[in-house]
Amino acid sequence: MQLAFERLVERAAAAGWSEREAVIAIIDLADNHMLSIAANNKTNALLDLLKRMT
C-alpha cells in the first residue's frame, strides 16, 4: 500500500498538485470513505432491526 500511496502522490504532483495538497486530499477522501462506511453500517443495522420487528 505504501508504494501505491507514493505513486498516487507522485501522479498528483505531476498533475500540478503540491505534495502537501495531494496528501491532504487523500486524507479527506479516506475520511469521507470511513464516514460512508459508518453510515452504511448504521443503515444496515437499522434495516436488520426492522426485519426482526416484522
N, C-alpha and C positions, 0 to 999 in steps of 0.2 A: 504494500500500500504506500510505503514511503516513496518508492520510485515513481509510482503513478501520481502521487501528490506533487512531487518535484517537477515532473513533466507537465502537469497541469499549470503550475505556477510559471514555468518557462514558456508555455504556449500563451498564457495571458500576457506575459511580459513582451513576447514577440508581437502581440496584437496591440501593444501600446500601454498596457497597464503597468503601474509600478508593482514591485514585489509586495509591498505593503497593501496596496489596493486589492491585489489578487487574493492575498491571504484573508483579508477582511471579508471579501465577497464569499470565499469558500466557507468561512466560519458562519456567515449569515445563512448560506444555503444549508449547511449542516444543521444549524439551529432550527430553521424553518422545517426541515425534514423531520427532526425529532418532535417538533410540535405537531406535525401532521400525523406521525405515528401515534403519539399520545392521544390525539383527538379520535383517531380511528379505533384505538383500543377502547376508549371510553364509549364510543358509539356501539362497538361490538358487544361490550359488557351490558349496555342498556338493552340492546336487541335480544341478547340471551336471557335477560331478566324478563322481558316482555313475553318471550316464547314460553318461559316456565310458568307465567301467570295465565296463559291461555290454555 
